[in-house]
Amino acid sequence: MKEYEAQVGVIAAGPSGLAAAVQAAQLGASVVVLEKTSTVGGAANMGMGPLGIGTLYQKRQMIEISVEKAFNMFMDYTHYNVDARLVKRYFSQSGETIQWLEDMGVEFEGAFRYFPQSEATWHIVKTDTGIGPRAASFMNRAMYEKALELGVTFLLEHSAKKIIKEHGKVMGIIGTSPDGQEVRVDCKTAIICTGGAGANKDMIKELTGLEHGKDVFSFAIPGLMGDGLRMAWEAGADQTQMRIEMASDLGGGEPTTGGVTNIMKQPNLLVNSFGKRIMNEDYMQNTTYLSNVANHQKGKVCFSIVDSSIVNYYISHGVDVTSLVTPNPDVSDFYEGIQMLKKNGSKHYFIADTIEELAQIAGIDVGNLKETIDNYNYFCDSRDLEFFKDPKYLRPLFKAPYYAAAIHPGGYGTVGGIRINENCEACDKEYMPVPGLYCAGADSCNIYDDSYMFLLPGNSMGYAVNTGRIAALSAVEYIKEEGKK
């Protein structure tokens, strides 16, 4: 067995693990990181940036968002079902964390909203190709390089298997090397940062009751199998509820063009399989709300419906609502994309020459749908008497062909499962810290209750980076206290 020695052992090198490694090393601790894949950054490499509150970017952009405002928004949103002390500590540190990242070479485009109704807390990492997906990989690379500069040892393609405890305290980590040999990291503290169980369909079914690919179409990033959750529970940490970090899925993951995606996400008519409206479509732009709505329908599905007049208007004038993920109002490739889907036998996008045919092929109650569209068209000439949608989004459906897209619950992966306190100490069933055990990122993210807080965008990555730092601060303090005994 090959052995390594460190004061801090970090399990996984996503944004929380990288932040923990850098912070601990900056405080003078020796650090070993075990990462099961051949690269660092994890699922966050596909993201764009973390949340920050009270940053210089926001002040320069005259954005009025304070820790007090964000905290009150967050706690009201979650009905105080989450740890207020942890939320407050995370938000209070988040602005300084943006500067901390800049000090190691990360650059940001500024502070942005995800969609018009959200706050400008999303700090998009600057890249050499402009704003877009995978921007955060530049941030992860900068943290990795800083960690190496500080002497952190990275064991890539090494899977952690077990937390070693002696006399109730963490004493090390057992792992496996690329050639299948067992390795041991002797360390007095272990920080679990393994990113949840988004690729473990069995665990998702067991712990959430949702069947991946049928009830929910969430991201399944290879390797995210819940290893850290299992290790923490075996080491004495209390098990909290694991959830899917909900964000709606359009079209069951079928590949299509930007025009199809963008038009079907616009705030037009949304119905369930009974052919009835189910929300004020203004709020479709908040993908968590839309996912929640879909999750409560028969078959966990709802349908966005447009006609040719709406499509042609968008092609001529651009769409009504854009976001940083779908920023381009140009949807001129819609017809090409929708025909490609039809040719490929799509099960989630539908084209029909009549409302009756659309209802039949999509599995929607035809009588109710016709009545709903009649009422909706009337609202377009007056006001929405059913759900009070903003009149600027009321567009009647009258011109064939008609188009529909299925919307299901989706998400970024799992969150929660390990109980922690505001110091990111893993806690047992009596809410007492397990000596030397810490957790950061998705495995510990119990702060959303039943709904991801999209109104403060950047929360997922912001939570990961900030709790990674908090866990490291706590671990180093623990090491100092143990050294005095």
C-alpha positions in Angstrom: 0.0 0.0 0.0 1.3 3.4 -1.0 1.0 6.0 1.8 0.8 9.8 1.8 0.8 12.2 4.7 -0.9 15.5 5.0 -2.7 17.6 7.5 -5.8 18.0 5.3 -7.2 15.4 2.9 -9.6 16.7 0.3 -11.8 14.2 -1.6 -12.6 15.4 -5.1 -11.3 18.4 -7.1 -14.4 20.2 -8.2 -14.8 23.9 -7.3 -15.4 23.2 -3.6 -12.4 20.8 -3.4 -10.2 23.2 -5.3 -11.2 26.1 -3.1 -10.7 24.0 0.0 -7.2 22.9 -1.1 -6.1 26.5 -2.0 -7.5 28.0 1.2 -5.9 25.3 3.5 -2.6 25.6 1.7 -2.7 29.4 2.0 -3.1 28.9 5.8 0.1 26.8 5.9 -1.4 23.3 5.9 -0.1 20.4 3.9 -2.8 19.1 1.6 -3.4 16.0 -0.5 -6.4 15.8 -2.9 -7.8 12.6 -4.3 -9.7 13.0 -7.6 -11.3 10.0 -9.3 -11.1 11.4 -12.8 -8.1 12.5 -14.8 -9.1 16.2 -14.7 -10.1 18.8 -12.1 -13.1 21.1 -12.0 -15.8 18.5 -12.2 -19.3 19.4 -13.4 -18.5 23.1 -12.7 -16.4 23.1 -15.9 -19.7 23.4 -17.8 -20.8 26.4 -15.7 -20.2 30.1 -16.0 -19.5 31.6 -12.6 -20.3 32.0 -8.9 -22.6 34.2 -6.9 -21.2 37.3 -5.3 -22.9 39.9 -3.1 -21.5 43.3 -2.4 -18.7 43.1 -5.0 -16.9 45.9 -6.7 -18.5 44.9 -10.0 -22.0 45.4 -8.5 -21.0 48.8 -7.1 -19.5 49.9 -10.4 -22.6 48.8 -12.2 -24.9 50.5 -9.7 -26.5 47.3 -8.7 -28.3 47.5 -5.4 -27.9 44.1 -3.8 -26.6 43.8 -0.2 -26.0 40.8 2.1 -29.0 41.9 4.1 -31.3 42.1 1.0 -30.1 38.7 -0.4 -30.3 37.0 3.0 -33.9 38.2 3.6 -34.9 37.2 0.1 -33.3 33.8 0.5 -34.8 33.0 4.0 -38.2 34.2 2.9 -38.0 32.0 -0.3 -37.1 28.9 1.8 -39.6 29.8 4.6 -36.7 29.5 7.1 -36.5 25.7 6.5 -32.8 26.0 6.1 -29.7 26.9 8.2 -29.8 30.7 8.5 -26.3 30.8 10.1 -24.8 28.9 7.1 -26.6 31.1 4.6 -25.5 34.3 6.3 -21.9 33.2 6.5 -21.9 32.1 2.9 -23.4 35.4 1.6 -21.2 37.5 3.8 -18.1 35.8 2.5 -19.2 35.7 -1.1 -18.1 39.2 -2.1 -14.6 38.7 -0.7 -14.4 35.4 -2.4 -14.7 37.1 -5.8 -11.6 39.2 -4.9 -9.9 36.1 -3.6 -10.4 34.4 -7.0 -9.2 37.6 -8.8 -6.0 37.5 -6.6 -5.1 34.2 -8.2 -5.7 35.5 -11.7 -9.4 34.9 -12.4 -11.1 37.6 -14.3 -14.8 38.4 -14.5 -17.0 40.0 -17.1 -19.1 41.6 -14.4 -22.3 40.8 -12.4 -25.3 39.6 -14.3 -28.9 38.4 -14.0 -29.7 34.9 -15.3 -33.1 36.1 -16.5 -34.9 39.5 -16.1 -36.7 38.6 -12.9 -33.5 37.6 -11.1 -30.9 39.7 -9.3 -27.5 40.5 -10.7 -25.4 38.2 -8.5 -24.0 35.9 -11.2 -20.3 36.7 -11.7 -19.4 35.3 -15.1 -15.8 34.3 -15.6 -14.0 36.0 -18.4 -12.7 33.7 -21.1 -10.9 34.2 -24.5 -14.2 33.5 -26.3 -16.6 35.7 -24.6 -19.6 34.9 -22.3 -20.8 31.4 -22.6 -20.9 27.8 -21.2 -17.7 26.4 -19.7 -16.5 29.8 -18.7 -16.0 28.5 -15.1 -13.3 26.1 -16.3 -11.0 29.1 -16.4 -11.7 29.7 -12.7 -11.1 26.0 -11.9 -7.8 26.0 -13.8 -6.6 29.1 -11.9 -7.4 27.5 -8.5 -5.7 24.3 -9.6 -2.5 26.2 -10.7 -2.6 28.1 -7.4 -2.9 25.0 -5.4 0.1 23.4 -7.2 2.1 26.6 -6.6 1.3 26.3 -2.9 2.6 22.7 -2.8 -0.7 20.8 -2.8 -0.4 17.1 -4.0 -3.1 16.0 -6.4 -3.7 12.3 -6.9 -5.6 12.2 -10.1 -7.5 9.0 -11.1 -7.5 8.0 -7.4 -10.9 7.1 -6.0 -11.5 7.6 -2.3 -13.2 4.7 -0.7 -13.3 5.1 3.1 -12.7 7.6 5.9 -10.4 6.1 8.6 -11.3 6.9 12.2 -9.6 6.1 15.4 -11.0 6.9 18.8 -13.9 8.7 17.1 -11.6 11.1 15.1 -10.6 11.2 11.5 -7.2 9.8 10.9 -7.0 9.2 7.2 -8.5 8.3 3.8 -8.3 5.0 2.0 -8.4 5.1 -1.8 -7.6 3.2 -4.9 -4.9 4.1 -7.5 -5.3 3.9 -11.3 -3.8 0.4 -11.3 -6.2 -0.8 -8.6 -3.8 -0.7 -5.7 -4.9 0.6 -2.4 -3.5 3.9 -1.2 -3.7 5.6 2.2 -3.6 9.3 3.0 -2.8 9.8 6.7 -4.5 13.1 7.7 -6.2 14.5 10.7 -9.0 16.1 8.7 -10.9 15.1 5.6 -13.1 17.4 3.5 -15.7 15.7 1.3 -16.4 17.6 -1.9 -17.6 14.8 -4.3 -20.5 16.7 -6.0 -23.5 14.5 -5.2 -25.0 11.5 -6.9 -26.4 12.9 -10.2 -25.2 9.9 -12.2 -26.4 7.3 -9.7 -29.9 6.4 -11.0 -30.5 3.8 -8.3 -29.6 6.2 -5.5 -31.8 8.9 -7.0 -34.7 6.5 -7.2 -34.2 5.3 -3.7 -33.7 8.6 -2.0 -35.9 10.9 -4.0 -38.5 8.6 -5.5 -37.8 9.9 -9.0 -36.9 7.7 -11.9 -34.2 9.3 -14.0 -35.1 9.4 -17.7 -38.8 9.0 -16.9 -39.8 11.3 -14.1 -36.8 13.6 -14.2 -34.3 14.5 -16.9 -31.5 15.9 -14.8 -27.8 16.1 -15.7 -26.0 12.8 -15.1 -22.3 13.8 -15.0 -20.2 10.7 -15.3 -18.6 9.8 -12.0 -21.0 11.5 -9.6 -22.2 8.4 -7.9 -22.7 9.5 -4.3 -19.3 8.2 -3.1 -18.8 11.1 -0.7 -22.3 10.7 0.8 -21.7 7.0 1.5 -18.3 7.7 3.1 -19.7 10.4 5.3 -22.6 8.3 6.5 -20.3 5.4 7.2 -18.1 7.8 9.2 -20.9 8.9 11.4 -22.4 12.0 9.6 -26.2 12.3 9.8 -28.1 11.7 6.6 -30.3 14.6 5.5 -32.7 14.6 2.6 -31.1 14.4 -0.8 -32.9 16.3 -3.6 -32.6 17.0 -7.3 -31.4 20.6 -7.9 -34.5 21.3 -10.1 -34.3 23.2 -13.4 -36.7 22.3 -16.1 -35.9 20.1 -19.1 -37.1 20.9 -22.5 -37.6 18.1 -25.0 -36.2 15.2 -23.0 -32.6 16.1 -23.9 -33.1 15.6 -27.7 -30.5 17.7 -29.5 -32.0 20.6 -31.5 -31.2 24.1 -32.8 -31.1 27.3 -30.7 -34.2 28.6 -32.4 -36.4 25.7 -31.3 -35.1 25.8 -27.8 -35.5 29.6 -27.5 -39.0 29.8 -28.9 -40.3 26.9 -26.8 -39.0 28.6 -23.7 -40.9 31.8 -24.4 -43.9 32.7 -22.1 -46.6 31.4 -24.4 -49.4 29.0 -23.7 -48.5 26.2 -21.3 -50.8 23.3 -20.6 -50.8 19.9 -19.0 -52.0 16.6 -20.5 -55.6 17.5 -19.5 -55.3 20.5 -21.8 -55.5 23.1 -19.0 -53.3 26.0 -18.2 -51.2 25.5 -15.1 -49.3 28.7 -14.4 -48.8 32.4 -15.2 -46.3 31.8 -18.1 -44.4 35.0 -17.2 -42.7 32.8 -14.6 -41.5 30.2 -17.1 -38.3 32.1 -17.3 -37.5 30.9 -13.8 -36.6 27.3 -14.8 -36.9 26.1 -11.2 -40.5 27.3 -11.0 -41.2 25.6 -14.4 -39.7 22.4 -13.2 -41.8 22.4 -10.1 -44.9 23.0 -12.1 -44.1 20.0 -14.4 -43.3 17.9 -11.4 -46.8 18.2 -10.1 -48.6 17.3 -13.4 -49.9 13.9 -14.5 -47.0 12.1 -16.1 -44.7 14.9 -14.8 -45.0 16.7 -18.1 -46.5 19.9 -19.5 -46.5 21.4 -23.0 -45.4 24.7 -24.5 -47.6 25.6 -27.5 -47.1 28.1 -30.3 -48.5 28.6 -33.8 -46.9 29.8 -37.0 -47.9 33.5 -36.4 -46.0 33.5 -33.2 -43.0 31.8 -34.7 -42.9 34.2 -37.7 -43.2 37.2 -35.3 -40.2 35.9 -33.3 -38.2 35.3 -36.5 -38.9 38.8 -37.7 -38.5 40.6 -34.4 -36.5 38.3 -32.0 -37.9 36.6 -29.0 -39.5 38.3 -26.0 -37.2 36.9 -23.3 -33.5 36.1 -23.4 -31.1 34.8 -20.7 -27.4 34.4 -20.3 -27.8 30.8 -21.3 -30.0 31.6 -24.3 -28.8 35.1 -25.1 -29.4 35.2 -28.8 -32.9 36.6 -29.8 -32.3 35.4 -33.4 -34.4 32.2 -34.0 -34.3 32.1 -37.7 -33.3 28.4 -37.6 -36.5 27.3 -36.0 -38.2 25.7 -39.0 -35.0 23.9 -40.0 -34.6 22.6 -36.4 -38.3 21.5 -35.9 -38.3 19.6 -39.2 -35.1 17.8 -38.3 -36.7 16.7 -35.0 -39.8 15.5 -36.9 -37.6 13.6 -39.4 -35.7 11.9 -36.5 -39.0 10.7 -35.0 -38.9 13.0 -31.9 -41.0 11.9 -28.9 -41.0 15.3 -27.3 -41.6 17.9 -30.1 -44.9 17.9 -32.1 -46.1 19.5 -35.3 -49.7 19.5 -36.5 -52.0 21.2 -39.0 -54.9 21.4 -36.5 -55.4 21.7 -32.8 -57.2 18.3 -32.8 -54.2 16.6 -34.4 -51.7 18.3 -32.1 -53.6 17.1 -29.1 -53.8 13.6 -30.4 -50.1 13.2 -31.1 -49.0 14.9 -27.9 -51.4 13.0 -25.7 -53.4 16.1 -24.6 -57.2 16.1 -23.9 -58.5 17.6 -27.2 -61.8 19.0 -25.8 -60.1 20.8 -23.0 -57.3 22.1 -25.2 -59.7 23.6 -27.7 -61.6 25.3 -24.9 -58.4 26.5 -23.3 -57.1 28.0 -26.6 -60.5 29.7 -27.2 -60.3 31.3 -23.7 -56.7 32.2 -24.1 -57.3 33.9 -27.5 -60.1 35.9 -25.8 -57.6 36.9 -23.1 -55.2 38.1 -25.8 -57.9 40.7 -26.9 -58.6 41.8 -23.3 -56.6 40.7 -20.3 -55.6 37.3 -18.7 -58.5 36.6 -16.4 -57.1 33.2 -15.4 -53.5 33.7 -14.3 -53.0 37.5 -14.9 -50.1 37.2 -17.4 -48.5 40.4 -18.5 -50.4 41.5 -21.7 -47.1 41.9 -23.6 -46.7 38.1 -23.6 -50.3 37.4 -24.7 -50.1 36.1 -28.3 -53.2 34.3 -29.8 -52.9 30.9 -31.5 -54.8 30.7 -34.8 -52.5 29.9 -37.7 -51.4 26.4 -38.6 -49.1 24.6 -38.4 -49.1 24.4 -34.6 -46.0 23.4 -32.6 -45.7 21.9 -29.1 -42.7 20.8 -26.9 -42.8 18.6 -23.8 -41.3 20.0 -20.6 -40.3 17.7 -17.8 -38.7 18.2 -14.4 -34.9 18.5 -14.9 -31.9 19.6 -12.9 -28.2 20.0 -12.4 -27.7 16.9 -10.2 -28.4 16.1 -6.6 -27.9 18.4 -3.6 -27.8 17.6 0.1 -27.5 14.4 2.1 -24.8 15.3 4.7 -25.7 17.4 7.7 -23.3 20.2 8.3 -23.2 23.4 10.5 -22.2 26.9 9.6 -18.5 25.8 9.9 -19.0 23.1 7.3 -18.3 20.5 10.0 -20.1 17.2 9.2 -22.5 16.5 12.1 -23.9 13.4 13.6 -27.5 12.6 14.5 -27.1 14.7 17.7 -26.0 17.7 15.6 -22.5 17.4 17.0 -19.4 17.6 14.7 -17.7 14.4 13.7 -14.1 15.3 14.8 -12.0 16.1 11.7 -14.7 15.5 9.1 -15.9 18.4 6.9 -18.1 18.6 3.8 -18.5 21.3 1.1 -20.4 21.7 -2.2 -23.3 19.7 -3.4 -23.0 16.9 -0.9 -23.7 19.3 1.9 -26.1 21.7 0.1 -29.2 21.6 2.3 -29.9 25.3 1.9 -32.5 25.3 -0.8 -35.2 23.2 0.8 -37.5 22.2 -2.0 -36.5 24.7 -4.7 -33.2 26.0 -6.1 -32.9 29.8 -5.5 -32.6 31.0 -9.1 -33.6 34.5 -8.2 -30.0 34.9 -6.9 -28.1 33.2 -9.8 -24.7 31.7 -9.4 -25.8 30.0 -6.1 -24.7 26.5 -7.0 -21.1 27.4 -7.8 -21.0 30.2 -5.3 -22.1 27.8 -2.5 -19.4 25.3 -3.7 -16.5 27.7 -3.7 -17.5 29.4 -0.5 -18.2 26.3 1.5 -14.9 24.9 0.3 -13.1 27.8 1.8 -15.2 27.6 5.0 -14.4 23.9 5.4 -10.7 24.6 5.0 -10.7 27.4 7.5 -12.5 25.1 10.0 -10.2 22.2 9.3 -7.0 24.2 9.8 -8.4 25.7 13.1 -9.2 22.1 14.2 -5.6 21.0 13.5 -4.3 23.9 15.5 -6.5 23.0 18.5 -5.6 19.3 18.3 -1.9 20.3 18.3 -2.4 22.1 21.7 -3.7 18.9 23.3 
